[in-house]
Amino acid sequence: MALLNSSRTLAEVIGSWTGCQLPATEFEPTSCWALRTGHPHLVLAGDSTAPCAHAAGVKHTYLCIPILAQGETLGILHFQATDEAPQLEASELSFKTTFAAQVGLSIVNIKLREALRTQSVRDALTGLYNRRYLEEVLERELRRASRAVQSLGILMIDLDHFKGFNDTYGHEAGDAVLREIGASLTKGVRAEDFVCRFGGEEFVVILPTADPAASRARAERLRSKTKSLTIMHQGRSMGMITISVGVAVFPEHGHAPKELMAAADAALYEAKRGGRDQVVVASAKPGEDVTLPVPGDSDASWS
């Protein structure tokens, strides 16, 4: 079975059974007559009239059937005859076509579930992970860090003076800034890190294996990178954007997600109170009575 990639420029073989082999694991859609025409294509052994280029070198009879669903071509099922069964009977075509249709419906359902899953864990504006996923992944990564006896860093990030920025430039410009900041944060971390939009103009970055020194260093790099950004909206620069960052690290500042988030939030408050555009590492002790911050509170208490 071969499926078209997201750009529909290549068909990629994702699975094969009972020794069925093709010369290449990926090929252009135009090299298969079934993909070109949208209809099953049968090539008898020795027939060179209209072979599929992707099956060059296949000596037995073969059959390509397009996988169709909801009016869209998703890929092909490719069947090959064998020495033990050298013929592909015409009577089997209807069954194989029905099978291909069922495969197509299954693929569509899987894609739909993936899309719904993505929508449920992604922020609509920035495309970053949302707060729901943050809570899920933080629980998981803390368990992993505890088992492996490793550190885990949390950066709570807030855009400075964002409420005033929105009042001056408008919410569309504010949305553009949030998108650009989200993209910059994503580019500025490792592949194994998690960047989430916590709410409003707040972001949270989870840094697996990062100790206090490494967490602070990464926070400083993100702060410096943000300050150097040039963000344009409707042909004009939005000026210099700065961020304040609070840093908390497992296990130094807590063992539970709620403890660590509150420690990072307290450090962020100190960064705001100290003049903004800076990084502060938490000083909260494990077991301290703290509460999880509510997204959006920063406008009222810090701006």
Summary of the structure (lengths in Angstrom):
residues: 303
radius of gyration: 27.3
end to end distance: 56.6
largest distance: 80.6
contacts: 950
relative contact order: 0.10
helix: 40%
strand: 22%
